[in-house]
């Protein structure tokens, strides 16, 4: 679950979590993104995984998205997590 680029001083167990609904993911010319829960700017999946930050923090405009990231103040550290479980193999 650890992000190799995340600082060691973040306690991800204490971080706020949100469950994503199907309409939480958006598509643009640059790929898929979420809205940053702190500042509302686009947060591309690539930037979340690689940088742990939204595009507003990184000052990177998302092509085709009407959101001006200039002068956006954001301190959110972001991390994606995928949880899963497997059904036990059924006996036949």
C-alpha positions in Angstrom: 0.0 0.0 0.0 3.0 2.3 0.3 3.7 5.0 -2.3 7.5 4.9 -3.0 7.4 8.7 -3.4 5.5 9.4 -0.2 7.3 10.9 2.8 8.0 8.6 5.6 6.3 10.9 8.2 2.8 10.3 6.8 0.7 7.9 8.9 -1.6 6.6 6.2 -3.5 4.6 8.8 -4.8 7.9 10.3 -5.7 9.4 6.9 -9.2 10.3 5.9 -10.7 7.8 3.5 -13.5 8.0 1.0 -15.2 5.3 -1.0 -15.4 6.2 -4.7 -18.7 5.9 -6.5 -18.7 5.2 -10.3 -19.4 8.9 -11.1 -16.3 10.0 -9.1 -13.9 9.2 -11.9 -13.8 11.6 -14.9 -12.2 11.3 -18.3 -10.2 14.0 -20.2 -7.9 14.1 -23.1 -5.1 13.4 -20.7 -6.7 10.3 -19.2 -8.7 9.7 -16.0 -8.8 11.9 -13.0 -10.6 12.5 -9.7 -11.6 15.8 -8.0 -9.1 16.6 -5.2 -11.1 16.3 -1.9 -9.3 19.4 -0.6 -9.1 22.0 -3.4 -11.4 20.5 -6.1 -8.8 20.6 -8.8 -8.3 17.6 -11.1 -6.1 14.9 -9.6 -4.9 12.6 -12.5 -4.4 9.0 -11.6 -0.8 9.3 -12.8 0.0 12.2 -10.5 -1.6 10.6 -7.6 0.5 7.4 -8.0 3.7 9.1 -9.0 3.6 12.4 -7.0 1.0 11.9 -4.4 -0.5 15.3 -5.3 -3.3 16.8 -7.3 -2.7 18.8 -10.4 -3.6 22.0 -8.5 -0.7 21.5 -6.2 1.6 20.6 -9.1 0.3 23.5 -11.2 -0.4 21.2 -14.1 -3.4 22.0 -16.3 -5.5 19.0 -17.5 -6.3 19.3 -21.2 -10.0 19.5 -21.9 -10.9 20.3 -18.3 -12.3 23.7 -17.4 -10.5 24.2 -14.1 -7.7 26.8 -13.8 -5.0 25.3 -11.6 -3.0 28.5 -11.3 -2.9 29.9 -7.8 -4.6 26.9 -6.3 -3.4 26.3 -2.7 -3.5 22.7 -1.7 -1.7 20.7 0.9 -3.5 17.3 0.4 -1.3 14.2 0.1 -3.1 11.7 -2.0 -2.8 7.9 -2.3 -4.9 5.4 -4.2 -5.7 2.0 -2.6 -7.4 -1.0 -4.1 -8.9 -3.5 -1.8 -10.0 -6.9 -2.8 -11.1 -10.3 -1.5 -11.4 -13.6 -3.2 -14.2 -16.1 -2.9 -13.1 -19.4 -1.6 -12.9 -22.0 -4.3 -16.2 -23.7 -4.5 -16.1 -27.4 -4.0 -17.6 -29.3 -7.0 
